[in-house]
Each structure stands twice: as structure tokens, then as C-alpha cells.
Amino acid sequence: MADNKRVPVREQDAKVRATNFEEVCYGYNLEEAKEEAKRCLGCKKPRCVEGCPVSIEIPDFISKVKEGDIEGAAKVIARNSSLPAVCGRVCPQETQCEGKCIVGIKNEPVSIGKLERFVADWSRENNINLSETKSKKNAKVAVIGSGPAGLACAGDLAKEGYDVTIFEAMHEPGGVLTYGIPEFRLPKSGVVQPEIENIKKLGVHLETNVIIGRTLTIKQLKEEEGFDAIFIGSGAGLPSFMGIPGENGNGVFSANEYLTRVNLMKAFREDYDTPVRSGKRVITVGGGNVAMDAARTALRLGSESYIVYRRSEAELPARVEEVHHAKEEGVVFNLLTNPKEILLDEQGNVRGMICIKMELGEPDESGRRRPKEIAGSEFEIEADTVIMSLGTSPNPLISSTTKGLDVNRKGCIVATDEEGLTSIDGIYAGGDAVTGAATVISAMGAGRKAAAAIDEYLKQNVL
């Protein structure tokens, strides 16, 4: 077993891809997928399934790949996931399914994510129909938000036969999948839109440009529109800032705004003239996946791209793969560095940043060592654009217009872990609206749990 190495995945050359928005990773072909699938031990008690927030039956689908039955593999995945081509690309598999893989104890774990991606892409290219639903039930469910939590919840309820309508505030569905994750990690027309179409094929209605809390309130959904249950999966779209001098200058973005402009206004396409400022030198503040996305996007738009992060590389919250890709492409990392002030010229435009060097002290409540300033170590970096990527919290619009809906001090909706039940009977919530910014797959897991709870609630109270 010593040479039990995983089948490598072909990628676009770093120098080439740093100048385009095409997908970085090419994924497996059929032969490569079958070869990688052979590495799976088919464990009787699969720890990988425990590590998957949506409980995909991983050994079952991989054994189908091994046999070359890719349609069968797609059907196994479809029992638990409505967004396999998305998850195969953006899930942090290394800390979830692959992190628990037995093969990974002595060798590299089975490439579960890349196999899932292969199966999903193959079934899309071969028009495999995965839209089996149970007979129609006489109950209506409203889902607020068409991001991963909302799509997962709507998909599961539609399969059970419920009449489901998703309400989306933006003009294009998909939530963070459409406006937050760059094209080079998650192609919009090639991957996101077909997965949303698959959910519509289950019978889900999708209404865009409907802002719950403005266009309609939760009370109206229940009393006037006749919805029997509601799921809130409205995400966390409110950006955080540092509160340092100069943060209101021209050329300071939240990562949210920057990525949304590039994605929804198609700045990644050469035939679009999108008014997005990407200056000569862009500094992105933060170390998570979103920071990597923003820094790598700035690079592709022709900027020199820098990351400023207050801890060391070991504490970077971004996926190892994302950090590796960013470095390969030419993003410069200033670690153990924290901004003190954004410098502006007479017109109020960004001209640079004063930073201070940091050192790591004792661990804080998150278990990571707390960064401390090194006195007298201030220095200046030139820049004309700054992107703040410091996390997001839920927009207060829904909670402020819904009487009796409890939120915590961070503005997140309070909901039970197992079911997603809020303080109001028949109203459920999940994903970033409850947890604050987290992963696509954890939001999907919350959407699925809530769907199961809504199914029980409707059977007991409505049907």
C-alpha cells in the first residue's frame, strides 16, 4: 500500500490562469475517476459519511464509479445532495469527508470531492434526470433566499411532494454561489445555473427581486399568501469593517461588494464594461476563503495583489488549496501584519496603508494564538484599492420586520441545532442567517435538517 497515491488532478498553468477567469481545476476524466475510486476501501462503518454535513452515502457512490456506473453514482448522491457539482468544487473536503478517510491515515485520503465533482459533471453533460418526487401534498412552504441553505431545503421538500416557492432578493438566484464565489472556482453558467435548474425541475417555483421585509413581510407570507411553513435561508450579507481611520475613503470595498460587482455585473467577461475599480495595487485584509477569492480576482483584473493578515500562515482560515493557488498565481502575503490606518490623498482616494507588525501570544477562546502588536514596528504599504474581508453578519431586515423572531447579539436568528426551529411556530431558519458566515456545505446541512423538521411539522399540523 506504500505507493497508494491519489490520482493527480489536472490544472490550468498558474501563469496562464492568473490572467483569465476560466476554471483552475479541470477535474477527472472517466479513466482517472475509476482509478481513484479503486483506492476506496468500502468501509463497513464509513467515517467519511459522518464527516459529511449532508450525509452523502460516499462508499456506495464510489463503488458505482469503480464499476463505471456513473448514472448509478449520480442517483446515490442525489438522495442526499441537490448541489453535487457545487460541493465537489467548494467544500472543504480536507476537514470533512476526506479528513475522516481511513486511507488517509497512512496515505493520501481518497479524493472524494473530485469524484463527486466528476459524477455531477458527467450526469449534467449526459442529461441524467434526477427529479424523482413523491405524490403532491396539499401544503405550501416558502423558502427565503436561494443560496445553498434555501436550495437544499427547497429541493428536499419538493422531493417529498410539497408546493415550494423560493423568494430571492437579487435578480439572479444562487445567493453566494452566484455573487460571492468567483468564476474561476465556480463557473456560473456551466455549473451553478444547471444545478438551480435541476431544483426547478423538482417543481420548485422561484421568484426573484422579492425582498422579504420590504416587498413582502413574513406575516404577509403566512396570512395573505397562505404559506403553511417558512424557511429563512437569507444568508449573511452585511459586511464587517475595522473602524480604522480612512476606511470611508474612495477605493475601499467590502469583499462582498467587490465580488458581487465582478460576478453579477459579469466583469469576468471581456465583452462587459463593468464599473469595478481594481487599481494598480490592491490590498485585501483578511485570511479566509473570501479574502483569497478577492485577492485572486484583483490579480485577474490586472492589479498587483497583496494580502494583509494578522496571524501566521498556520492560522490562515482559508483552505490550504486556495492559499496554494493564490501563491502560485502571484498574490503576495504579508503575514503577522495588521492595518492601523488607510491613507487618503486630498481628493479622498486611497493612496496607501499604515500597518503594524504582529507577534503571536497565548491562545484565545477560538484556540488560535492571539496576535499582539510589536511596538514601534509601523510601516507603510502603497495601494490605491483596499478590500476588507473580515467576515459578514445577517442583514437585520427580516428580524427587524418580524415580531417575535429572536436574534442573538450578533444579529443572527436564534434556531435550534437539530431542527432549525425559530422562536415562532412553523418558521425555521438555517445557514449563515443563523450561524453567521460559514461554508456552503454547512448551510446545505442546515437546510436539509430544517426540511425534515418542516415535513414532520406539516404532517402533524396541516395534512
Secondary structure, DSSP 8 states (H G I E B T S, - for coil): -TT-------B--HHHHTT--S-SB----HHHHHHHHTT----SS-HHHHT-TT---HHHHHHHHHHT-HHHHHHHHHTT-S-HHHHHHHS-GGGTHHHH-GGGGTS----HHHHHHHHHHHHHHTT----------S-EEEEE--SHHHHHHHHHHHHTT-EEEEE-SSSSS-THHHHTS-TTTS-IIIIIHHHHHHHHHTT-EEE-S--BTTTB-HHHHHHTS--SEEEE-----EE-----TTTTSBTEEEHHHHHHHHHHTTTTSTT--------SEEEEE--SHHHHHHHHHHHHTT-EEEEE-SS-GGG--S-HHHHHHHHHHT-EEE-SEEEEEEEE-TTSBEEEEEEEEEEEEEE-TTSSEEEEE-TT--EEEE-SEEEE-S-EE--THHHHTSTT--B-TTS-B---TTT-B-SSTTEEE-THHHHSS--HHHHHHHHHHHHHHHHHHHHHHT-
